[in-house]
């Protein structure tokens, strides 16, 4: 067998060649140069595609832009007159009362009739025999063979253009842009009206306020920063302590995905089939209502409204426009109670409040002690008793029974160790050979050859035998 790298020796799938051999703890800072993309990719020259967007150049005209429009050219001013308004005739009511008797009331009088009787069926009659019927569709219908429809119309005569598409639209080729000067705005200019007099900025606050003399602010000195004497090593706790974990893969305790199967045939008996009994049923009782009997005599259809409110002759109200308002010739009298009874009182000039002219600081120095500090008397109080139950587990004098189903029924099984995990150790069956520039470490299998030596002592001998280890 030839030499193999760590990727080929590993059987568990968790050991790989470092690919970065120049780093700390088998992790280098250089990028991995081994990939399928870097090995199989062939770089090809592809120029950028040309743009089909038309050039944004304005089309200018030589002459001035005309200001004539279709409205200015075709519009003709016509004389207008006031439209004619028809005056309706004045309504005149007819003399006498209106006869409200109609032909319907005279000819169609009320006649006695019985109410319609409700008809109820006896129920659906079921036939015990099986229905065997053939509809007319099945007896008369026959399936005909219809030939394919003939297509009418000529063949499409579209032919693609032979010239290359230039990407210009009809609007771009036919539109002529005219650059007209910008119209003058009709908005008045916003010029500020400047005054020749100086600004009067004196206020009551400036005239009456006196600035008090404040003491100097106490400035605290900041502590100077002292740099550490020990230089930083740049290694974190993770980089210094973590060396990787080398352990075999834990076996899976998951049960197998096999459904439970039975050799017995499936029984189709259900609780409904086993326990159901057919009971005799009778038709439910249906109550028959009493037959309607018409009362004797005739019905009086006259209501209280017809008897108490007879028709009366009324005249139609004529709509009249409101009478025109006549202006008053006398002068308007604006005298009110407020003007007659109200009197204006003279309060005089009210004095405006002003601040004190002079500031007098206190003569005694500030002690810096508050009323709480001087008057408060501390009292010695013990800690409050906690009513929370103690977090102490109930202890038993008997020995703890730690026997579980897993410990009683579990049988340990021997797991095979991955050959890549034993590399560079005494139990490994491979010996290191070399390493390529991409970071692959190659190992060769170790073989032992035992040769019997009759009388030689220069080599390593074991009971008259020479053991040679080769890779």
C-alpha positions in Angstrom: 0.0 0.0 0.0 1.2 3.6 -0.7 1.2 6.6 1.5 -2.1 8.1 2.6 -3.1 11.5 4.2 -5.1 12.0 7.3 -8.3 12.5 5.3 -8.0 9.0 3.8 -7.0 7.3 7.0 -9.9 8.6 9.1 -13.0 6.3 9.4 -15.2 8.4 11.7 -15.3 11.6 9.6 -14.0 14.0 12.2 -10.2 14.1 11.3 -8.9 16.2 8.5 -5.6 17.5 7.3 -4.8 21.0 8.8 -4.5 22.7 5.4 -2.9 25.7 7.4 0.4 24.3 8.7 2.0 27.6 9.8 -0.5 28.6 12.6 -0.7 28.0 16.4 -2.3 24.8 17.6 -2.7 23.4 14.1 -4.7 26.5 13.0 -2.9 28.8 10.6 -3.6 32.4 9.7 -3.2 31.8 5.9 -6.3 30.9 3.8 -6.9 27.3 2.7 -5.8 27.0 -1.0 -7.4 23.6 -1.5 -10.9 23.7 -3.0 -12.8 22.2 -5.9 -13.4 25.8 -7.3 -9.7 26.6 -7.3 -8.8 23.3 -9.0 -11.4 23.1 -11.7 -12.3 26.8 -12.4 -11.0 28.2 -15.7 -11.0 32.0 -16.0 -12.4 33.3 -19.2 -12.3 36.8 -20.7 -15.9 38.2 -21.0 -16.2 41.9 -22.1 -19.1 43.9 -20.6 -22.3 44.1 -22.7 -23.1 47.2 -24.6 -26.0 49.4 -23.3 -29.2 49.7 -25.4 -30.1 52.9 -23.6 -30.4 55.9 -26.1 -28.1 58.8 -25.6 -29.6 61.7 -23.5 -28.9 64.5 -26.0 -31.4 67.3 -26.5 -32.7 68.0 -30.0 -32.7 71.8 -30.5 -34.4 73.9 -33.1 -33.0 77.0 -35.0 -36.1 79.2 -35.0 -38.0 80.7 -32.1 -40.8 78.7 -30.5 -44.3 79.8 -31.7 -46.9 80.7 -29.0 -50.0 80.1 -31.2 -52.3 77.4 -30.0 -55.4 75.7 -31.5 -57.6 77.6 -29.1 -56.2 81.0 -30.1 -56.4 80.3 -33.9 -59.9 78.6 -34.1 -61.8 80.4 -31.3 -64.5 82.8 -32.5 -66.3 85.0 -29.9 -70.1 84.9 -30.2 -72.7 87.2 -28.7 -74.6 85.7 -25.8 -78.2 86.4 -24.8 -80.2 85.6 -21.7 -82.1 82.2 -22.1 -85.9 82.2 -22.2 -87.6 81.1 -19.0 -91.2 79.8 -19.4 -93.7 81.1 -16.8 -96.1 78.4 -15.7 -99.9 79.2 -15.5 -101.5 79.8 -12.1 -103.3 76.8 -10.7 -107.1 77.3 -10.2 -109.0 74.6 -8.2 -112.2 73.2 -9.5 -115.5 74.0 -7.7 -117.3 71.2 -5.7 -116.1 68.1 -3.9 -114.1 65.2 -5.5 -115.9 61.9 -5.8 -113.6 59.2 -4.3 -115.7 56.3 -5.4 -113.8 54.0 -7.9 -114.8 51.2 -10.2 -112.8 48.8 -8.2 -114.8 49.5 -5.0 -118.1 49.2 -6.8 -117.5 46.0 -8.7 -115.2 44.1 -6.4 -117.0 43.5 -3.2 -115.9 41.2 -0.4 -117.0 37.5 -0.7 -116.9 34.8 1.9 -114.2 32.2 1.4 -112.7 29.4 3.5 -109.0 29.5 4.4 -106.8 27.1 2.5 -106.4 23.7 4.2 -102.9 22.5 4.8 -102.1 19.3 2.9 -99.8 16.8 4.5 -98.4 13.8 2.8 -98.6 10.4 4.4 -94.9 9.9 4.0 -92.5 8.4 1.6 -93.4 4.9 0.5 -90.4 2.7 0.1 -90.3 -0.1 -2.4 -88.6 -3.2 -1.3 -87.7 -4.3 -4.8 -84.4 -3.1 -6.4 -84.8 -0.2 -8.9 -83.8 -1.2 -12.4 -84.2 1.6 -14.8 -82.6 2.7 -18.0 -82.7 6.4 -18.8 -83.5 7.8 -22.3 -79.9 9.1 -22.5 -78.4 5.6 -22.3 -80.9 4.0 -24.7 -80.9 6.7 -27.4 -77.4 8.1 -27.2 -74.9 6.8 -29.7 -71.3 7.9 -29.8 -70.4 9.4 -33.2 -67.0 9.8 -34.6 -66.4 13.4 -35.3 -63.6 14.3 -37.7 -61.1 17.0 -37.0 -62.1 20.6 -37.6 -60.7 22.2 -40.6 -58.8 25.4 -39.9 -59.8 28.4 -41.9 -57.6 31.4 -42.5 -54.2 32.1 -44.1 -50.9 31.1 -42.8 -49.1 33.7 -40.6 -47.0 35.9 -42.8 -44.8 37.4 -40.1 -41.2 37.7 -41.0 -38.6 38.8 -38.5 -36.5 41.9 -39.5 -33.1 41.4 -41.0 -31.6 44.6 -39.6 -30.2 44.8 -36.1 -32.5 46.5 -33.4 -31.1 49.9 -32.5 -33.2 50.4 -29.4 -34.7 53.8 -30.5 -38.5 54.4 -30.1 -40.7 56.5 -32.4 -40.9 59.2 -29.7 -37.1 59.5 -29.5 -36.7 59.7 -33.3 -39.7 62.0 -34.1 -39.8 64.3 -31.1 -38.2 67.7 -31.5 -37.4 69.5 -28.3 -37.5 73.3 -28.2 -35.7 75.1 -25.5 -37.7 78.1 -24.4 -36.4 80.7 -21.9 -37.8 80.6 -18.4 -40.8 82.7 -17.7 -40.5 85.6 -15.3 -42.2 85.0 -12.0 -45.1 87.2 -11.0 -44.4 86.9 -7.3 -43.4 90.2 -5.7 -39.8 90.5 -4.4 -39.3 89.8 -0.7 -37.0 92.7 0.2 -36.6 93.5 3.9 -37.5 97.1 4.8 -34.4 98.4 6.6 -34.6 101.3 9.1 -32.0 104.0 9.5 -32.5 104.2 13.3 -30.5 102.0 15.6 -32.3 99.1 17.3 -33.6 99.8 20.8 -32.6 96.7 22.7 -33.0 98.0 26.3 -35.3 95.7 28.4 -36.5 95.9 32.0 -34.3 92.9 32.8 -31.1 94.6 31.6 -32.0 97.9 33.4 -33.0 96.4 36.8 -30.9 93.2 37.1 -27.7 93.4 39.2 -25.2 90.5 38.8 -24.2 89.2 42.3 -20.6 88.3 43.1 -20.3 84.5 43.3 -17.4 82.6 45.0 -14.9 80.7 42.9 -15.7 77.2 41.9 -13.8 74.4 43.6 -11.8 72.4 41.0 -10.9 68.8 42.1 -7.7 67.4 40.9 -7.9 64.3 38.8 -5.6 61.3 39.5 -2.9 60.8 36.9 -3.1 57.5 34.9 -0.2 55.1 35.7 0.5 52.6 32.9 1.1 49.0 33.9 4.7 47.8 34.1 4.1 44.3 32.8 3.7 44.2 29.0 0.6 42.5 27.5 1.3 39.1 25.9 -1.7 39.2 23.5 -2.9 35.7 24.3 -6.4 35.1 25.6 -7.4 32.4 28.1 -9.1 30.4 25.3 -6.0 30.4 23.1 -3.7 29.5 26.0 -5.7 26.8 27.7 -7.7 25.2 24.8 -5.9 22.4 23.0 -8.8 20.6 21.4 -10.7 17.6 22.6 -9.8 14.2 21.2 -12.5 11.7 22.1 -14.3 8.9 20.2 -17.8 9.5 18.9 -20.5 8.7 21.4 -22.7 5.7 20.3 -26.4 6.4 19.5 -28.9 5.1 22.0 -31.8 5.8 19.7 -34.1 2.8 19.0 -34.5 1.4 15.5 -37.1 2.8 13.0 -39.0 -0.5 12.6 -42.7 -0.7 12.8 -44.4 -3.4 14.9 -45.7 -6.2 12.7 -48.0 -9.1 13.6 -48.5 -12.4 11.8 -52.2 -12.7 12.7 -54.8 -11.5 10.1 -56.7 -8.2 10.7 -60.1 -8.5 12.3 -62.7 -6.1 11.1 -65.1 -6.5 14.0 -66.0 -3.2 15.8 -68.0 -2.4 18.9 -70.9 -1.1 16.8 -71.1 -4.4 14.8 -70.9 -6.6 17.8 -73.3 -4.7 20.2 -75.9 -3.1 17.9 -79.4 -4.5 17.8 -82.1 -3.5 15.4 -85.2 -2.3 17.2 -88.7 -2.1 15.7 -89.8 1.5 14.9 -93.3 3.0 14.7 -94.6 6.0 12.8 -94.7 9.1 15.1 -98.1 10.6 16.0 -99.2 13.6 14.0 -101.8 16.0 15.4 -104.6 17.1 13.1 -105.9 20.7 13.7 -109.6 21.5 13.9 -111.4 22.3 10.7 -112.1 26.0 10.1 -115.7 27.2 10.5 -116.7 30.5 9.0 -118.6 32.8 11.4 -122.1 33.9 10.6 -123.1 37.3 9.3 -121.2 39.9 7.1 -118.0 41.7 8.1 -118.1 45.5 8.5 -115.1 46.9 6.7 -115.6 50.5 7.9 -112.9 51.7 10.2 -112.8 54.6 12.7 -110.9 56.8 10.3 -113.5 56.4 7.6 -116.4 57.2 10.0 -114.8 60.1 12.0 -112.8 61.8 9.2 -114.9 62.5 6.1 -113.5 64.2 3.1 -113.7 68.0 3.2 -113.2 70.6 0.5 -109.9 72.4 0.8 -108.2 75.1 -1.2 -104.7 74.6 -2.7 -102.0 76.8 -1.1 -100.6 79.3 -3.6 -96.8 79.8 -3.4 -95.9 83.5 -3.1 -92.5 85.1 -3.1 -91.6 87.0 0.1 -92.4 90.7 0.2 -89.5 93.1 -0.5 -88.0 94.7 2.6 -88.4 98.5 2.8 -85.4 100.4 4.1 -86.0 102.5 7.2 -85.6 106.3 6.9 -84.8 107.0 10.6 -81.2 106.9 11.9 -79.9 103.7 13.6 -80.1 103.9 17.5 -77.1 102.0 18.9 -77.8 102.7 22.6 -77.5 99.6 24.8 -77.7 99.0 28.6 -73.9 98.3 28.7 -73.1 101.7 27.2 -75.5 103.5 29.6 -74.6 101.7 32.9 -70.8 101.1 32.4 -68.4 103.6 33.8 -64.7 103.6 33.2 -62.7 103.9 36.4 -59.2 105.5 36.7 -56.7 103.1 38.3 -53.7 105.3 37.7 -50.2 104.1 36.9 -49.5 100.7 38.5 -46.0 100.1 39.8 -44.1 97.3 38.0 -42.3 94.7 40.1 -38.5 94.9 40.0 -35.7 92.9 41.4 -33.5 94.0 44.3 -30.9 96.5 43.4 -28.1 95.0 45.6 -27.2 91.4 46.4 -26.0 90.8 50.0 -24.2 87.5 50.5 -24.3 85.8 53.9 -21.4 86.7 56.3 -21.1 83.2 57.9 -19.4 80.5 55.8 -21.4 77.6 54.5 -21.2 74.6 56.8 -22.4 72.0 54.3 -24.5 70.1 56.9 -28.2 69.5 56.1 -31.1 69.4 58.6 -31.3 65.6 58.1 -27.7 65.1 59.1 -28.0 67.3 62.3 -31.4 66.0 63.6 -31.3 62.3 62.5 -30.5 59.9 65.3 -29.6 56.3 64.1 -31.2 53.5 66.0 -29.8 50.0 66.2 -32.3 47.6 64.7 -31.7 43.9 64.1 -32.4 42.3 60.7 -36.0 41.3 60.0 -36.8 37.7 60.4 -37.4 35.8 57.2 -40.6 33.7 57.0 -39.3 31.8 54.0 -39.0 28.0 54.5 -35.4 26.7 54.8 -34.0 25.1 51.7 -32.9 21.9 53.3 -33.7 18.6 51.6 -35.2 15.7 53.7 -32.4 13.3 54.5 -32.8 9.6 55.1 -30.6 7.3 57.1 -30.9 4.4 54.6 -28.5 3.9 51.8 -29.3 5.6 48.4 -30.7 3.1 45.9 -29.1 4.2 42.6 -30.1 1.2 40.6 -31.8 2.1 37.3 -33.1 0.2 34.4 -30.2 1.5 32.3 -27.6 0.3 34.7 -29.2 -3.2 35.1 -30.0 -3.9 31.4 -27.2 -1.9 29.6 -24.4 -4.1 28.2 -21.3 -2.2 27.3 -20.0 -2.7 23.8 -16.5 -2.2 22.5 -16.2 0.6 20.0 -13.5 0.7 17.4 -11.0 3.5 17.6 -10.4 5.7 14.5 -6.9 5.0 13.1 -6.4 8.8 12.6 -6.8 9.4 16.4 -3.7 7.2 17.1 -1.4 8.9 14.7 2.0 10.0 16.1 1.6 7.6 19.1 3.1 4.2 19.9 -0.1 2.3 19.1 -0.4 3.8 15.5 0.0 1.5 12.5 1.2 4.4 10.3 4.5 6.3 10.3 4.8 10.0 9.2 6.5 10.5 5.8 6.2 14.0 4.4 3.8 17.0 4.0 2.9 18.8 0.7 2.6 22.6 0.3 -1.2 22.5 0.5 -1.0 21.1 4.1 -1.7 17.4 3.6 0.2 15.1 6.0 1.1 11.8 4.4 1.6 8.6 6.5 2.8 5.1 5.3 1.7 1.8 6.9 4.3 0.1 9.2 5.3 -3.5 8.4 7.4 -5.9 10.6 9.9 -8.4 9.1 11.5 -11.1 11.4 14.7 -12.8 10.1 16.6 -15.5 12.0 20.3 -14.9 12.4 22.6 -17.8 13.2 25.5 -16.0 14.7 25.4 -12.2 14.0 25.4 -9.8 17.0 25.9 -6.4 15.3 22.1 -5.9 14.7 19.3 -5.8 17.2 18.7 -9.5 18.0 15.9 -11.1 20.1 16.7 -14.7 20.8 18.6 -15.2 17.6 16.0 -13.2 15.5 16.4 -9.8 13.8 13.3 -7.5 13.8 13.3 -4.8 11.1 10.6 -2.1 11.1 10.0 -0.5 7.6 7.5 2.0 6.3 
